[in-house]
């Protein structure tokens, strides 16, 4: 598609790396919707589709919201801030805030605001002449609802309205309002839990049996057995940002919403009274495909992404996280890491702080994401 003066308006933002080479080359618009939410999940290889069951499930998988009422504090507030051009442009940043509340015993509703501030830029025309300084931004307001259809299966639906302001119309000398565009998107998701089970360990024989029968008779006696609790696994599927293209001026100057399909896994490898180890993984495929000189709906398997990570915790209060992220867009093959602190045990306040360091694209510096959450 031909980009006229609108491309000039975007050039300064893209060259400073706010969306990285990955997103700049992908062709998708609404780039603020492509950055993962929640420092915890960012540190885990940017994977959380099968793990998130708090307010951030609005971004990852609205099906996870259905499990929110099961918590002792079912109301959830979360804010995240992320620099996007560290060392290049300090006035560029991503901000996300959300609130979720229970709707009965089997469902929850959430609201969120996603805002990308692209800072001040100097506009130029096609001849390189300065046309003035402008400020660009994007935002999306969303609402989601998740509900349990069975005790172990949650499904969810989310809707969002997106709008960008790339430049003032007088800056790009466009009389048709080409400096701004809008669209909407729909999210769908399902999260299912495999129930917790137990193994029975027979010390004498040294092998494992399922917990049935409760005791095994041997010549009128019972073998002594130790029961080992094993947490079940979560599996998830989410479709995000299903909506029409974002138009600037006309259909020939439009970009697709960052439509995607993601499958996820999460499971506890070990847990005890004092510590635990959690594993998580995501696999993502874009749902916009280049064909007939334009982007249309399609499964773009050549641009797949995947991430996985591990989280170790002590007393469910101190968390250390590490992960790995691979993405075709941006040639990303790098590690992620971070930590978290839940203050509920220490100061009797359910306040959580999380930190993550994640890659953006080859050749660009890693960026920091910070989250603050409160439960009540």
C-alpha positions in Angstrom: 0.0 0.0 0.0 1.2 3.5 -0.8 1.9 5.7 2.2 2.1 9.4 1.4 2.8 12.2 3.9 1.5 9.9 6.7 4.7 7.9 6.4 6.7 11.0 7.0 4.7 11.6 10.2 5.5 8.1 11.5 9.1 8.1 10.4 10.6 9.8 13.5 8.7 7.5 15.8 9.8 4.3 14.0 13.4 5.3 13.6 13.7 5.9 17.3 12.6 2.3 17.8 9.4 2.8 19.8 7.9 -0.2 18.1 11.2 -1.9 17.2 12.2 -3.3 13.9 9.9 -6.2 14.7 6.7 -4.2 14.7 7.7 -1.7 12.1 8.3 -4.5 9.6 5.2 -6.5 10.5 2.7 -4.2 8.8 0.2 -4.2 11.7 -1.2 -1.0 13.1 -2.3 -0.3 16.7 1.2 -1.2 17.9 0.3 -0.4 21.5 -1.8 -3.5 21.5 1.2 -5.7 20.6 3.3 -5.1 23.8 2.5 -7.7 26.5 1.0 -6.5 29.7 2.2 -7.3 33.2 5.9 -7.3 34.2 5.4 -10.8 35.6 4.5 -12.4 32.3 7.0 -10.3 30.4 9.8 -11.7 32.5 8.5 -15.3 31.7 9.4 -15.0 28.0 6.4 -12.8 27.4 4.1 -15.8 28.0 0.9 -15.7 30.1 -2.0 -16.9 28.0 -2.6 -20.0 30.2 -1.4 -18.3 33.4 -3.0 -14.9 33.8 -6.2 -15.1 35.9 -6.1 -11.6 37.3 -7.0 -8.2 35.7 -4.3 -8.6 33.1 -6.3 -11.5 31.6 -8.0 -8.8 29.6 -4.9 -8.6 27.5 -3.8 -12.2 27.6 -7.0 -14.3 27.6 -10.4 -13.1 28.8 -11.2 -16.7 29.7 -8.9 -16.3 32.7 -11.1 -13.7 34.2 -13.7 -16.4 35.1 -11.4 -17.7 37.8 -11.0 -14.3 39.5 -13.8 -14.8 42.1 -12.0 -17.9 43.5 -9.4 -15.6 45.0 -9.6 -14.3 48.6 -9.4 -10.8 47.3 -11.4 -10.8 44.0 -11.1 -7.2 43.2 -7.9 -6.4 41.2 -6.1 -3.2 40.2 -3.0 -3.1 38.0 -0.9 -0.4 36.4 2.2 -1.0 34.2 4.7 1.4 32.7 7.3 0.5 30.1 10.0 2.5 28.4 10.2 1.8 24.7 13.3 3.6 23.6 15.8 3.6 26.5 18.8 5.7 25.7 17.1 7.0 22.5 14.0 9.0 23.4 13.0 9.4 27.1 9.6 10.9 26.2 8.3 7.7 24.6 6.5 5.2 26.9 3.7 2.7 27.2 1.1 2.8 30.0 -1.6 0.3 30.9 -4.1 0.3 33.7 -6.9 -2.0 34.5 -9.6 -2.9 37.1 -11.5 -6.2 37.4 -14.3 -7.2 39.8 -16.4 -10.3 40.4 -19.8 -10.7 38.8 -21.3 -13.4 41.1 -19.4 -16.6 42.0 -18.5 -17.7 38.5 -17.6 -14.6 36.5 -15.8 -11.3 36.5 -15.8 -8.1 34.5 -12.8 -5.9 33.7 -12.0 -2.5 32.2 -8.6 -1.3 30.8 -6.9 1.6 29.2 -3.8 1.1 27.0 -1.9 4.3 26.1 1.2 4.7 24.0 2.9 8.2 24.2 5.2 8.6 21.2 6.5 11.9 22.3 7.3 15.1 20.4 8.6 14.8 16.8 9.7 17.1 14.1 7.5 16.8 11.0 8.9 17.1 7.4 7.3 17.0 4.0 8.4 14.9 1.0 11.0 17.5 0.2 12.6 17.4 3.6 11.2 20.8 4.7 10.2 21.2 8.3 6.4 21.4 8.8 6.3 21.9 12.6 6.6 19.9 15.8 3.8 17.5 16.7 3.0 14.9 19.4 1.7 11.4 18.6 -0.1 8.9 20.6 -2.3 5.8 20.5 -4.9 4.5 23.0 -7.4 1.7 23.4 -10.2 1.4 25.9 -11.5 -2.1 26.5 -14.0 -4.1 28.5 -14.0 -7.8 29.1 -16.1 -10.5 30.7 -15.0 -14.0 31.8 -17.2 -16.8 33.2 -16.7 -20.4 34.3 -18.8 -22.8 32.2 -17.6 -25.6 34.4 -15.4 -25.5 37.6 -12.3 -26.0 35.5 -13.1 -24.2 32.2 -13.4 -20.4 31.8 -14.4 -18.6 28.6 -14.3 -14.9 27.9 -15.1 -12.1 25.6 -13.5 -8.7 25.3 -14.2 -5.6 23.1 -12.0 -2.5 22.6 -12.0 0.8 20.8 -8.7 2.0 19.3 -7.7 5.4 18.1 -4.4 7.0 17.1 -3.3 10.5 16.5 -0.1 10.3 14.4 0.0 14.1 13.6 -2.1 17.2 13.3 -3.7 17.4 9.9 -2.1 20.8 9.3 1.3 19.3 10.0 1.0 16.7 7.2 -1.1 19.2 5.1 -4.0 16.7 4.8 -7.6 18.0 4.5 -9.1 14.5 4.9 -8.2 13.9 8.5 -5.3 11.5 7.6 -3.4 12.3 10.8 -5.8 10.1 12.9 -7.5 6.8 12.5 -9.6 4.4 14.6 -11.0 0.9 14.7 -12.3 -1.7 17.1 -11.3 -5.2 18.1 -12.8 -8.3 19.7 -11.0 -10.8 21.9 -12.0 -14.4 22.6 -10.5 -16.9 24.9 -10.8 -20.2 26.8 -8.7 -21.5 29.7 -9.0 -25.0 31.1 -7.5 -26.5 34.1 -6.5 -30.2 34.5 -7.5 -31.0 38.1 -4.9 -31.6 40.8 -4.1 -35.2 41.4 -1.9 -37.3 43.8 0.6 -40.0 43.4 1.1 -42.8 45.9 4.7 -43.7 46.6 5.6 -47.1 48.0 9.0 -46.8 49.6 9.8 -50.5 49.7 9.1 -51.1 46.0 10.1 -47.7 44.9 7.5 -47.1 42.2 4.5 -44.9 41.8 0.8 -45.8 41.6 -2.3 -43.7 41.1 -4.3 -42.9 44.3 -6.6 -45.9 44.1 -7.1 -48.0 46.1 -6.2 -46.0 49.1 -4.1 -48.8 50.5 -2.7 -51.9 48.9 -3.0 -55.2 50.9 -0.1 -57.5 50.8 -0.4 -60.8 52.8 -2.8 -59.2 55.2 -0.7 -56.1 55.8 -0.4 -52.7 54.2 2.6 -51.1 52.6 3.5 -47.7 54.1 2.8 -45.0 51.4 3.6 -41.3 51.0 1.2 -39.1 49.1 2.7 -36.6 46.7 0.6 -33.7 45.6 1.0 -32.7 41.9 -0.6 -29.5 40.6 -2.5 -29.9 37.4 -1.7 -27.9 34.2 -3.5 -25.1 32.5 -4.1 -25.0 28.7 -5.5 -22.0 26.8 -6.4 -20.6 23.4 -6.9 -16.9 22.8 -7.8 -14.8 19.7 -7.1 -11.1 20.0 -7.8 -7.9 18.1 -10.2 -9.3 15.6 -11.5 -6.2 13.9 -11.4 -4.1 10.7 -8.3 -2.3 9.4 -7.3 1.1 10.8 -8.0 3.6 8.0 -6.1 6.9 7.4 -7.7 9.0 4.6 -9.0 5.9 2.7 -8.9 2.1 2.4 -5.6 2.4 0.4 -3.9 3.9 3.4 -4.8 1.5 6.2 -3.1 -1.0 8.5 -4.5 -4.2 9.9 -5.2 -4.6 13.6 -2.6 -6.8 15.2 -4.8 -9.8 15.0 -3.3 -13.0 16.5 -4.0 -16.5 17.8 -2.1 -17.8 20.8 -2.0 -21.2 22.5 -0.6 -21.4 26.0 0.5 -23.8 28.7 1.2 -23.3 32.4 1.9 -25.8 35.2 3.5 -26.2 38.6 6.6 -28.4 38.5 7.1 -28.4 42.2 5.5 -26.8 45.3 5.8 -27.1 49.0 5.0 -25.0 52.1 8.0 -22.9 51.5 8.7 -22.7 47.8 7.5 -23.6 44.3 8.5 -23.8 40.7 6.2 -22.8 37.8 6.6 -23.3 34.1 4.8 -21.4 31.3 4.9 -21.3 27.5 3.1 -19.5 24.6 3.0 -20.0 20.9 1.6 -17.1 18.7 0.7 -16.8 15.1 -0.4 -13.5 13.4 -3.9 -13.5 11.8 -3.1 -11.0 9.1 -1.5 -12.0 5.8 -0.2 -10.1 2.8 -2.1 -11.1 -0.4 -3.2 -9.2 -3.5 -1.1 -6.1 -2.6 -2.9 -5.7 0.7 -3.2 -7.2 4.2 -6.1 -9.6 4.7 -7.2 -12.1 7.2 -5.1 -15.3 7.3 -2.8 -17.4 9.3 0.7 -16.1 8.9 2.7 -19.2 10.1 6.0 -17.9 8.7 5.9 -15.1 11.3 5.4 -17.2 14.4 6.5 -16.3 17.9 7.1 -18.3 21.0 8.2 -17.8 24.5 8.7 -19.8 27.7 9.8 -19.2 31.2 10.2 -20.4 34.8 9.2 -18.8 38.0 10.6 -19.7 41.4 9.0 -18.4 44.6 9.7 -18.4 48.3 6.7 -18.3 50.6 4.6 -17.0 47.6 6.1 -13.6 48.5 9.5 -13.4 46.7 9.7 -14.3 43.0 12.6 -14.8 40.6 11.8 -15.3 36.9 13.6 -16.1 33.7 12.5 -16.8 30.2 13.3 -16.9 26.5 11.6 -15.1 23.6 11.8 -15.8 19.9 10.0 -13.8 17.2 10.5 -13.6 13.4 9.6 -10.0 13.4 12.6 -8.1 14.6 14.8 -11.3 14.6 14.4 -11.6 18.4 16.2 -14.5 20.1 16.9 -13.4 23.6 16.4 -14.0 27.3 14.0 -12.3 29.6 14.2 -12.0 33.3 12.7 -10.2 36.3 11.6 -10.5 39.9 8.5 -9.7 42.0 7.5 -9.0 45.6 4.2 -9.6 47.2 3.9 -7.6 50.4 0.9 -9.3 51.9 2.9 -11.5 54.2 5.3 -8.8 55.3 3.1 -5.6 55.8 -0.4 -7.2 55.7 -1.2 -5.3 52.5 -2.0 -7.3 49.3 0.3 -5.1 47.2 2.5 -6.6 44.5 5.5 -5.1 42.6 7.0 -6.7 39.5 10.1 -5.9 37.4 11.0 -7.3 34.0 13.7 -6.7 31.4 12.7 -7.8 27.8 14.1 -7.5 24.3 12.5 -5.4 21.6 14.3 -6.3 18.4 17.8 -7.1 17.1 20.0 -4.1 17.5 17.8 -2.3 19.9 18.4 -2.1 23.7 16.4 -4.2 26.1 13.7 -2.3 27.9 12.3 -2.2 31.4 8.7 -2.9 32.4 7.3 -2.2 35.9 4.0 -3.3 37.4 2.2 -2.4 40.5 -0.9 -4.3 41.6 -3.4 -4.2 44.5 -6.0 -6.8 45.5 -9.0 -6.2 47.8 
